[in-house]
Amino acid sequence: MTSPGMDWDRIGRYLAGEASREEAAEVRRWLDEHRSDAELVSAVERLTGAIRGGRPVDVEAALRSVKTRWTPPRQRIAVASPGRLRRWMTQTEVMAAAAAIILVAGVALFDQARDLVGGGAQLSHSTSVGQRDSVRLEDGSLIVLGPASRVAVRGREVDLTGEAFFRVVHDDKRPFIVRTGGSVIRDIGTEFVVHTDDATAATRVVVQEGSVALSRGSDSVMLQQGDVGRVAEGRVEALPGRATAEDFAWMRGELIFRDTPISTVIADLRRWYGVEVRVADPALLQRRFTGTFTTEPRERVLDVIAMALPARVERRGDTAYFRPATSSR
């Protein structure tokens, strides 16, 4: 199976930042259309990015050197360039290219190249709006992703955007670490939920079993079973014994709010219903909401929240505007 694309010369110029605007646009279009090939090119791009900052790297020369010496194996991915001989790019070839780049740069980063392309590569998992999914890691640990959430996993280190439940297989020699919004959660043998809000950079950790260390910068707290930890405005705090069954209800498809700030409600509506909520009056953002939703349609959910505030809701596509109920505008 073949896919039309770029040759090493063009890729090298693109990675080195030497491509013309038109050529760079052509390479990006090809990368967008051929994702499997793009992953290999991305591995080299990440490696060169890690090397930069030291002496300059002649990426194009390194790739050209690999191209002239490489004998393609049987299993390969075809990368054809219009008007030129067909060339073959494989993971092994990308490894060779990475090694050549390292030699040109004069730094010993081959292990890093191997991690970027080979067995230690970062794996990503994501969910769409309203979707939940589970991921079983190689060490047996389990991640349950909430709606519109994403994890990037490398070994026992995870970068999280959104919300996820973790059931971690403890290993004294290899800690399990979750990073999100500048906060770090370190497992000490546990089950816990992490909830993040991109808009406010806030993080909430709820411990169901075991214990975790929650930190941001030099500020940290230890959380035990039943505790809640919060990071807001750069501050870390522990709320002993504040965890409830409702904190884990989203795993059953229930969205439960108990005296919840409207800003948090807005973030959850974005993930669960794909609606962007705009609040016209800052005073409404100071209010709190209590309610439970399961299979209700988006329109019904917005109406219920508007009645509770109270407010009027105006819908424009995927955006809903909450305005004070007494407003005439």
C-alpha atoms as a printed R data frame, in Angstrom:
    type eleno elety resid chain resno       x      y       z
1   ATOM     1    CA   MET     A     1   0.000  0.000   0.000
2   ATOM     2    CA   THR     A     2   1.478  3.325  -1.002
3   ATOM     3    CA   SER     A     3   0.727  6.927  -0.213
4   ATOM     4    CA   PRO     A     4   1.826  9.986  -2.186
5   ATOM     5    CA   GLY     A     5   4.047 12.322  -0.234
6   ATOM     6    CA   MET     A     6   7.376 14.024   0.279
7   ATOM     7    CA   ASP     A     7  10.931 12.738  -0.092
8   ATOM     8    CA   TRP     A     8  13.627 13.140   2.553
9   ATOM     9    CA   ASP     A     9  14.936 16.357   0.994
10  ATOM    10    CA   ARG     A    10  11.614 18.137   1.427
11  ATOM    11    CA   ILE     A    11  11.037 16.624   4.845
12  ATOM    12    CA   GLY     A    12  14.520 17.686   5.910
13  ATOM    13    CA   ARG     A    13  13.981 21.272   4.782
14  ATOM    14    CA   TYR     A    14  10.618 21.321   6.548
15  ATOM    15    CA   LEU     A    15  12.012 20.008   9.847
16  ATOM    16    CA   ALA     A    16  14.978 22.372   9.666
17  ATOM    17    CA   GLY     A    17  12.695 25.363   9.072
18  ATOM    18    CA   GLU     A    18  14.272 25.999   5.672
19  ATOM    19    CA   ALA     A    19  11.261 25.212   3.480
20  ATOM    20    CA   SER     A    20   9.513 27.949   1.565
21  ATOM    21    CA   ARG     A    21   6.020 28.909   2.635
22  ATOM    22    CA   GLU     A    22   4.513 27.005  -0.296
23  ATOM    23    CA   GLU     A    23   6.663 23.921   0.300
24  ATOM    24    CA   ALA     A    24   5.897 23.913   4.043
25  ATOM    25    CA   ALA     A    25   2.187 24.149   3.292
26  ATOM    26    CA   GLU     A    26   2.500 21.225   0.873
27  ATOM    27    CA   VAL     A    27   4.277 19.111   3.504
28  ATOM    28    CA   ARG     A    28   1.659 19.952   6.156
29  ATOM    29    CA   ARG     A    29  -1.158 18.997   3.781
30  ATOM    30    CA   TRP     A    30   0.532 15.664   3.149
31  ATOM    31    CA   LEU     A    31   1.022 15.060   6.877
32  ATOM    32    CA   ASP     A    32  -2.662 15.784   7.508
33  ATOM    33    CA   GLU     A    33  -3.737 13.331   4.806
34  ATOM    34    CA   HIS     A    34  -1.363 10.483   5.696
35  ATOM    35    CA   ARG     A    35  -1.424 10.047   9.461
36  ATOM    36    CA   SER     A    36   0.541  6.807   9.678
37  ATOM    37    CA   ASP     A    37   3.450  8.305   7.726
38  ATOM    38    CA   ALA     A    38   3.124 11.551   9.683
39  ATOM    39    CA   GLU     A    39   3.728  9.742  12.976
40  ATOM    40    CA   LEU     A    40   7.160  8.671  11.762
41  ATOM    41    CA   VAL     A    41   8.051 12.156  10.582
42  ATOM    42    CA   SER     A    42   6.752 13.553  13.872
43  ATOM    43    CA   ALA     A    43   9.141 11.306  15.780
44  ATOM    44    CA   VAL     A    44  12.111 12.840  13.983
45  ATOM    45    CA   GLU     A    45  10.656 16.329  14.470
46  ATOM    46    CA   ARG     A    46  10.318 15.799  18.232
47  ATOM    47    CA   LEU     A    47  13.873 14.537  18.415
48  ATOM    48    CA   THR     A    48  15.329 17.502  16.558
49  ATOM    49    CA   GLY     A    49  13.304 19.790  18.806
50  ATOM    50    CA   ALA     A    50  14.887 18.153  21.849
51  ATOM    51    CA   ILE     A    51  18.372 18.597  20.391
52  ATOM    52    CA   ARG     A    52  17.978 22.247  19.418
53  ATOM    53    CA   GLY     A    53  19.272 24.678  21.943
54  ATOM    54    CA   GLY     A    54  22.815 23.370  21.563
55  ATOM    55    CA   ARG     A    55  24.844 23.579  18.390
56  ATOM    56    CA   PRO     A    56  22.884 23.948  15.104
57  ATOM    57    CA   VAL     A    57  21.660 20.728  13.520
58  ATOM    58    CA   ASP     A    58  21.838 20.176   9.749
59  ATOM    59    CA   VAL     A    59  18.709 18.028   9.626
60  ATOM    60    CA   GLU     A    60  18.542 17.931   5.845
61  ATOM    61    CA   ALA     A    61  22.134 16.699   5.568
62  ATOM    62    CA   ALA     A    62  21.517 14.003   8.167
63  ATOM    63    CA   LEU     A    63  18.399 12.745   6.429
64  ATOM    64    CA   ARG     A    64  20.127 12.857   3.049
65  ATOM    65    CA   SER     A    65  22.978 10.789   4.492
66  ATOM    66    CA   VAL     A    66  20.563  8.154   5.725
67  ATOM    67    CA   LYS     A    67  18.707  8.147   2.413
68  ATOM    68    CA   THR     A    68  21.850  7.420   0.389
69  ATOM    69    CA   ARG     A    69  22.988  4.583   2.676
70  ATOM    70    CA   TRP     A    70  19.656  2.938   3.429
71  ATOM    71    CA   THR     A    71  18.605 -0.409   1.964
72  ATOM    72    CA   PRO     A    72  14.873 -0.795   2.602
73  ATOM    73    CA   PRO     A    73  13.637 -3.995   4.302
74  ATOM    74    CA   ARG     A    74  10.637 -5.946   3.098
75  ATOM    75    CA   GLN     A    75   8.094 -4.469   5.499
76  ATOM    76    CA   ARG     A    76   7.886 -0.820   4.677
77  ATOM    77    CA   ILE     A    77   5.692  2.221   4.202
78  ATOM    78    CA   ALA     A    78   5.772  3.800   0.767
79  ATOM    79    CA   VAL     A    79   6.376  7.525   0.400
80  ATOM    80    CA   ALA     A    80   6.234  8.537  -3.248
81  ATOM    81    CA   SER     A    81   7.313 11.937  -4.506
82  ATOM    82    CA   PRO     A    82   5.789 13.184  -7.774
83  ATOM    83    CA   GLY     A    83   8.313 13.125 -10.632
84  ATOM    84    CA   ARG     A    84  10.914 11.236  -8.571
85  ATOM    85    CA   LEU     A    85  11.841  7.649  -7.849
86  ATOM    86    CA   ARG     A    86   9.662  5.991  -5.184
87  ATOM    87    CA   ARG     A    87  11.300  6.053  -1.768
88  ATOM    88    CA   TRP     A    88  10.460  3.880   1.227
89  ATOM    89    CA   MET     A    89  10.251  5.172   4.769
90  ATOM    90    CA   THR     A    90  10.026  2.739   7.696
91  ATOM    91    CA   GLN     A    91  10.296  3.017  11.457
92  ATOM    92    CA   THR     A    92  13.783  1.553  11.214
93  ATOM    93    CA   GLU     A    93  14.715  4.205   8.664
94  ATOM    94    CA   VAL     A    94  13.411  6.918  10.945
95  ATOM    95    CA   MET     A    95  15.555  5.429  13.709
96  ATOM    96    CA   ALA     A    96  18.561  5.623  11.404
97  ATOM    97    CA   ALA     A    97  17.663  9.201  10.537
98  ATOM    98    CA   ALA     A    98  17.387 10.029  14.229
99  ATOM    99    CA   ALA     A    99  20.768  8.463  14.879
100 ATOM   100    CA   ALA     A   100  22.299 10.472  12.041
101 ATOM   101    CA   ILE     A   101  20.812 13.673  13.416
102 ATOM   102    CA   ILE     A   102  22.307 12.868  16.806
103 ATOM   103    CA   LEU     A   103  25.749 12.341  15.256
104 ATOM   104    CA   VAL     A   104  25.505 15.640  13.411
105 ATOM   105    CA   ALA     A   105  24.440 17.380  16.609
106 ATOM   106    CA   GLY     A   106  27.234 15.747  18.577
107 ATOM   107    CA   VAL     A   107  25.000 14.697  21.522
108 ATOM   108    CA   ALA     A   108  24.235 11.238  22.902
109 ATOM   109    CA   LEU     A   109  20.454 11.035  22.639
110 ATOM   110    CA   PHE     A   110  19.970  7.721  20.882
111 ATOM   111    CA   ASP     A   111  17.989  6.313  23.824
112 ATOM   112    CA   GLN     A   112  15.651  9.261  23.514
113 ATOM   113    CA   ALA     A   113  15.229  8.570  19.801
114 ATOM   114    CA   ARG     A   114  14.392  4.949  20.580
115 ATOM   115    CA   ASP     A   115  11.728  6.057  23.076
116 ATOM   116    CA   LEU     A   116  10.213  8.495  20.599
117 ATOM   117    CA   VAL     A   117   9.870  5.940  17.811
118 ATOM   118    CA   GLY     A   118  10.026  2.517  19.418
119 ATOM   119    CA   GLY     A   119   8.789  0.614  22.427
120 ATOM   120    CA   GLY     A   120   8.862  3.570  24.829
121 ATOM   121    CA   ALA     A   121   6.780  5.771  22.549
122 ATOM   122    CA   GLN     A   122   4.064  7.974  23.917
123 ATOM   123    CA   LEU     A   123   0.569  6.587  23.461
124 ATOM   124    CA   SER     A   124  -2.476  8.834  23.330
125 ATOM   125    CA   HIS     A   125  -6.087  8.002  24.118
126 ATOM   126    CA   SER     A   126  -9.017 10.403  23.892
127 ATOM   127    CA   THR     A   127 -12.795 10.580  24.059
128 ATOM   128    CA   SER     A   128 -15.260 12.773  22.212
129 ATOM   129    CA   VAL     A   129 -18.064 14.878  23.695
130 ATOM   130    CA   GLY     A   130 -20.382 12.740  25.843
131 ATOM   131    CA   GLN     A   131 -18.236  9.620  25.397
132 ATOM   132    CA   ARG     A   132 -16.524  7.555  28.116
133 ATOM   133    CA   ASP     A   133 -13.874  4.921  27.511
134 ATOM   134    CA   SER     A   134 -11.386  2.767  29.411
135 ATOM   135    CA   VAL     A   135  -7.713  2.066  28.781
136 ATOM   136    CA   ARG     A   136  -5.755 -0.850  30.256
137 ATOM   137    CA   LEU     A   137  -2.030 -0.108  30.513
138 ATOM   138    CA   GLU     A   138   0.755 -2.634  30.080
139 ATOM   139    CA   ASP     A   139   1.390 -2.798  33.836
140 ATOM   140    CA   GLY     A   140  -2.265 -3.671  34.477
141 ATOM   141    CA   SER     A   141  -3.308 -0.199  35.651
142 ATOM   142    CA   LEU     A   142  -6.716  1.012  34.474
143 ATOM   143    CA   ILE     A   143  -7.721  4.459  33.234
144 ATOM   144    CA   VAL     A   144 -11.383  5.365  32.698
145 ATOM   145    CA   LEU     A   145 -11.661  8.545  30.620
146 ATOM   146    CA   GLY     A   146 -14.517 10.981  31.039
147 ATOM   147    CA   PRO     A   147 -16.093 12.821  28.085
148 ATOM   148    CA   ALA     A   148 -13.929 15.071  25.900
149 ATOM   149    CA   SER     A   149 -10.809 14.021  27.789
150 ATOM   150    CA   ARG     A   150  -7.345 12.922  26.727
151 ATOM   151    CA   VAL     A   151  -4.372 11.115  28.222
152 ATOM   152    CA   ALA     A   152  -0.880 10.837  26.824
153 ATOM   153    CA   VAL     A   153   0.870  7.835  28.370
154 ATOM   154    CA   ARG     A   154   4.574  7.073  28.438
155 ATOM   155    CA   GLY     A   155   5.320  4.120  30.686
156 ATOM   156    CA   ARG     A   156   3.889  5.004  34.106
157 ATOM   157    CA   GLU     A   157   3.660  8.744  33.469
158 ATOM   158    CA   VAL     A   158   0.421 10.287  32.235
159 ATOM   159    CA   ASP     A   159  -0.507 13.759  30.989
160 ATOM   160    CA   LEU     A   160  -4.234 14.368  31.461
161 ATOM   161    CA   THR     A   161  -6.642 16.853  29.967
162 ATOM   162    CA   GLY     A   162 -10.225 16.606  31.235
163 ATOM   163    CA   GLU     A   163 -11.338 13.951  33.717
164 ATOM   164    CA   ALA     A   164 -10.239 10.394  34.425
165 ATOM   165    CA   PHE     A   165 -10.398  7.630  37.023
166 ATOM   166    CA   PHE     A   166  -7.187  5.735  37.807
167 ATOM   167    CA   ARG     A   167  -6.868  2.277  39.353
168 ATOM   168    CA   VAL     A   168  -3.122  1.923  39.725
169 ATOM   169    CA   VAL     A   169  -1.075 -1.223  40.122
170 ATOM   170    CA   HIS     A   170   1.476 -0.078  42.680
171 ATOM   171    CA   ASP     A   171   5.194 -0.507  42.069
172 ATOM   172    CA   ASP     A   172   7.669  0.755  44.685
173 ATOM   173    CA   LYS     A   173  10.418  1.011  42.082
174 ATOM   174    CA   ARG     A   174   8.343  2.809  39.448
175 ATOM   175    CA   PRO     A   175   5.986  5.509  40.729
176 ATOM   176    CA   PHE     A   176   2.811  6.256  38.772
177 ATOM   177    CA   ILE     A   177   2.562  9.977  38.023
178 ATOM   178    CA   VAL     A   178  -0.288 12.043  36.579
179 ATOM   179    CA   ARG     A   179   0.425 15.586  35.368
180 ATOM   180    CA   THR     A   180  -2.306 18.074  34.597
181 ATOM   181    CA   GLY     A   181  -2.562 21.846  34.495
182 ATOM   182    CA   GLY     A   182   0.777 22.321  36.245
183 ATOM   183    CA   SER     A   183  -0.197 19.917  39.055
184 ATOM   184    CA   VAL     A   184   1.404 16.540  39.776
185 ATOM   185    CA   ILE     A   185  -0.394 13.564  41.335
186 ATOM   186    CA   ARG     A   186   1.870 10.764  42.554
187 ATOM   187    CA   ASP     A   187   0.315  7.383  43.320
188 ATOM   188    CA   ILE     A   188   1.034  5.604  46.574
189 ATOM   189    CA   GLY     A   189  -1.113  2.536  45.771
190 ATOM   190    CA   THR     A   190  -4.607  3.825  45.087
191 ATOM   191    CA   GLU     A   191  -7.798  4.480  43.127
192 ATOM   192    CA   PHE     A   192  -8.603  8.109  42.443
193 ATOM   193    CA   VAL     A   193 -10.364 10.553  40.159
194 ATOM   194    CA   VAL     A   194  -8.728 13.647  38.660
195 ATOM   195    CA   HIS     A   195 -10.909 16.453  37.301
196 ATOM   196    CA   THR     A   196  -9.394 19.440  35.512
197 ATOM   197    CA   ASP     A   197 -10.807 22.713  34.200
198 ATOM   198    CA   ASP     A   198  -8.811 24.186  31.319
199 ATOM   199    CA   ALA     A   199 -10.540 27.559  31.656
200 ATOM   200    CA   THR     A   200  -9.461 28.116  35.275
201 ATOM   201    CA   ALA     A   201  -6.440 25.752  35.448
202 ATOM   202    CA   ALA     A   202  -8.078 24.201  38.520
203 ATOM   203    CA   THR     A   203  -7.547 20.557  39.480
204 ATOM   204    CA   ARG     A   204  -9.610 18.352  41.802
205 ATOM   205    CA   VAL     A   205  -8.443 14.949  43.054
206 ATOM   206    CA   VAL     A   206 -10.764 12.522  44.867
207 ATOM   207    CA   VAL     A   207  -9.214  9.461  46.536
208 ATOM   208    CA   GLN     A   208 -11.381  6.352  46.625
209 ATOM   209    CA   GLU     A   209  -8.734  3.977  47.985
210 ATOM   210    CA   GLY     A   210  -5.142  4.204  49.159
211 ATOM   211    CA   SER     A   211  -3.330  7.552  49.086
212 ATOM   212    CA   VAL     A   212  -1.764 10.048  46.695
213 ATOM   213    CA   ALA     A   213   0.558 13.035  46.915
214 ATOM   214    CA   LEU     A   214  -0.801 16.146  45.187
215 ATOM   215    CA   SER     A   215   1.606 18.970  44.427
216 ATOM   216    CA   ARG     A   216   2.078 22.130  42.440
217 ATOM   217    CA   GLY     A   217   5.518 23.631  42.513
218 ATOM   218    CA   SER     A   218   6.853 23.422  46.076
219 ATOM   219    CA   ASP     A   219   3.360 23.240  47.609
220 ATOM   220    CA   SER     A   220   2.059 19.716  48.302
221 ATOM   221    CA   VAL     A   221  -0.409 17.715  50.402
222 ATOM   222    CA   MET     A   222  -0.897 14.026  51.173
223 ATOM   223    CA   LEU     A   223  -4.394 12.666  50.492
224 ATOM   224    CA   GLN     A   224  -5.797  9.514  52.088
225 ATOM   225    CA   GLN     A   225  -8.872  7.427  51.284
226 ATOM   226    CA   GLY     A   226 -11.963  9.647  51.305
227 ATOM   227    CA   ASP     A   227 -10.021 12.906  50.957
228 ATOM   228    CA   VAL     A   228 -10.380 15.560  48.284
229 ATOM   229    CA   GLY     A   229  -7.491 17.682  47.065
230 ATOM   230    CA   ARG     A   230  -7.815 20.926  45.156
231 ATOM   231    CA   VAL     A   231  -5.464 23.158  43.231
232 ATOM   232    CA   ALA     A   232  -6.872 26.590  42.440
233 ATOM   233    CA   GLU     A   233  -5.097 29.882  41.746
234 ATOM   234    CA   GLY     A   234  -1.787 28.145  42.376
235 ATOM   235    CA   ARG     A   235  -2.745 26.987  45.887
236 ATOM   236    CA   VAL     A   236  -2.915 23.355  46.984
237 ATOM   237    CA   GLU     A   237  -5.305 22.300  49.743
238 ATOM   238    CA   ALA     A   238  -6.619 19.073  51.260
239 ATOM   239    CA   LEU     A   239 -10.255 18.547  52.291
240 ATOM   240    CA   PRO     A   240 -10.205 15.504  54.577
241 ATOM   241    CA   GLY     A   241 -13.182 13.166  54.330
242 ATOM   242    CA   ARG     A   242 -14.988 15.247  51.692
243 ATOM   243    CA   ALA     A   243 -15.197 12.551  49.010
244 ATOM   244    CA   THR     A   244 -18.673 11.199  48.192
245 ATOM   245    CA   ALA     A   245 -20.107  8.533  45.908
246 ATOM   246    CA   GLU     A   246 -21.295 11.373  43.680
247 ATOM   247    CA   ASP     A   247 -17.694 12.181  42.766
248 ATOM   248    CA   PHE     A   248 -17.585  8.872  40.889
249 ATOM   249    CA   ALA     A   249 -21.117  9.008  39.456
250 ATOM   250    CA   TRP     A   250 -19.911 10.195  36.044
251 ATOM   251    CA   MET     A   251 -18.453  6.719  35.522
252 ATOM   252    CA   ARG     A   252 -22.075  5.451  35.501
253 ATOM   253    CA   GLY     A   253 -23.153  8.162  33.081
254 ATOM   254    CA   GLU     A   254 -24.613 10.460  35.752
255 ATOM   255    CA   LEU     A   255 -23.746 14.127  35.971
256 ATOM   256    CA   ILE     A   256 -24.395 15.233  39.564
257 ATOM   257    CA   PHE     A   257 -23.963 18.758  40.906
258 ATOM   258    CA   ARG     A   258 -24.243 19.596  44.607
259 ATOM   259    CA   ASP     A   259 -23.943 23.299  45.373
260 ATOM   260    CA   THR     A   260 -21.480 23.476  42.486
261 ATOM   261    CA   PRO     A   261 -20.017 26.763  41.194
262 ATOM   262    CA   ILE     A   262 -21.444 27.742  37.828
263 ATOM   263    CA   SER     A   263 -17.922 27.869  36.361
264 ATOM   264    CA   THR     A   264 -17.536 24.144  37.085
265 ATOM   265    CA   VAL     A   265 -20.988 23.413  35.659
266 ATOM   266    CA   ILE     A   266 -20.022 25.222  32.454
267 ATOM   267    CA   ALA     A   267 -16.854 23.136  32.063
268 ATOM   268    CA   ASP     A   268 -18.812 19.880  32.489
269 ATOM   269    CA   LEU     A   269 -21.507 20.946  30.016
270 ATOM   270    CA   ARG     A   270 -18.796 21.533  27.448
271 ATOM   271    CA   ARG     A   271 -17.464 17.994  27.837
272 ATOM   272    CA   TRP     A   272 -20.773 16.164  28.225
273 ATOM   273    CA   TYR     A   273 -23.000 18.049  25.799
274 ATOM   274    CA   GLY     A   274 -20.640 19.909  23.487
275 ATOM   275    CA   VAL     A   275 -22.196 23.260  24.347
276 ATOM   276    CA   GLU     A   276 -20.204 26.409  25.008
277 ATOM   277    CA   VAL     A   277 -21.925 28.490  27.710
278 ATOM   278    CA   ARG     A   278 -21.432 32.243  27.866
279 ATOM   279    CA   VAL     A   279 -22.596 34.164  30.951
280 ATOM   280    CA   ALA     A   280 -23.449 37.790  30.245
281 ATOM   281    CA   ASP     A   281 -23.686 38.931  33.878
282 ATOM   282    CA   PRO     A   282 -20.657 38.296  36.148
283 ATOM   283    CA   ALA     A   283 -23.054 38.041  39.098
284 ATOM   284    CA   LEU     A   284 -24.444 34.801  37.642
285 ATOM   285    CA   LEU     A   285 -20.968 33.267  37.805
286 ATOM   286    CA   GLN     A   286 -21.047 33.691  41.589
287 ATOM   287    CA   ARG     A   287 -24.103 31.471  41.919
288 ATOM   288    CA   ARG     A   288 -24.165 27.726  42.525
289 ATOM   289    CA   PHE     A   289 -26.248 24.898  41.118
290 ATOM   290    CA   THR     A   290 -27.646 21.630  42.444
291 ATOM   291    CA   GLY     A   291 -29.087 19.020  40.106
292 ATOM   292    CA   THR     A   292 -28.671 15.618  38.454
293 ATOM   293    CA   PHE     A   293 -28.688 14.705  34.764
294 ATOM   294    CA   THR     A   294 -28.515 11.314  33.052
295 ATOM   295    CA   THR     A   295 -30.071 10.992  29.595
296 ATOM   296    CA   GLU     A   296 -31.751 14.403  29.342
297 ATOM   297    CA   PRO     A   297 -31.254 16.219  26.014
298 ATOM   298    CA   ARG     A   298 -29.046 19.281  25.937
299 ATOM   299    CA   GLU     A   299 -31.957 21.715  25.587
300 ATOM   300    CA   ARG     A   300 -33.627 20.336  28.720
301 ATOM   301    CA   VAL     A   301 -30.390 20.582  30.705
302 ATOM   302    CA   LEU     A   302 -29.904 24.220  29.735
303 ATOM   303    CA   ASP     A   303 -33.494 25.062  30.629
304 ATOM   304    CA   VAL     A   304 -33.201 23.458  34.080
305 ATOM   305    CA   ILE     A   305 -30.000 25.342  34.884
306 ATOM   306    CA   ALA     A   306 -31.458 28.620  33.628
307 ATOM   307    CA   MET     A   307 -34.535 28.218  35.841
308 ATOM   308    CA   ALA     A   308 -32.393 27.499  38.899
309 ATOM   309    CA   LEU     A   309 -30.175 30.577  38.565
310 ATOM   310    CA   PRO     A   310 -32.654 32.230  37.554
311 ATOM   311    CA   ALA     A   311 -31.698 33.320  34.060
312 ATOM   312    CA   ARG     A   312 -32.816 33.324  30.443
313 ATOM   313    CA   VAL     A   313 -31.020 31.122  27.965
314 ATOM   314    CA   GLU     A   314 -30.488 32.051  24.323
315 ATOM   315    CA   ARG     A   315 -29.151 29.429  21.909
316 ATOM   316    CA   ARG     A   316 -27.021 30.132  18.871
317 ATOM   317    CA   GLY     A   317 -25.807 26.876  17.392
318 ATOM   318    CA   ASP     A   318 -23.512 25.181  19.900
319 ATOM   319    CA   THR     A   319 -23.293 28.301  22.087
320 ATOM   320    CA   ALA     A   320 -25.768 29.146  24.858
321 ATOM   321    CA   TYR     A   321 -25.972 32.565  26.485
322 ATOM   322    CA   PHE     A   322 -27.242 32.920  30.067
323 ATOM   323    CA   ARG     A   323 -28.617 36.362  30.800
324 ATOM   324    CA   PRO     A   324 -30.286 37.698  33.967
325 ATOM   325    CA   ALA     A   325 -33.983 36.840  33.970
326 ATOM   326    CA   THR     A   326 -34.923 40.495  34.535
327 ATOM   327    CA   SER     A   327 -32.874 41.767  31.623
328 ATOM   328    CA   SER     A   328 -34.799 43.163  28.652
329 ATOM   329    CA   ARG     A   329 -31.848 42.878  26.289
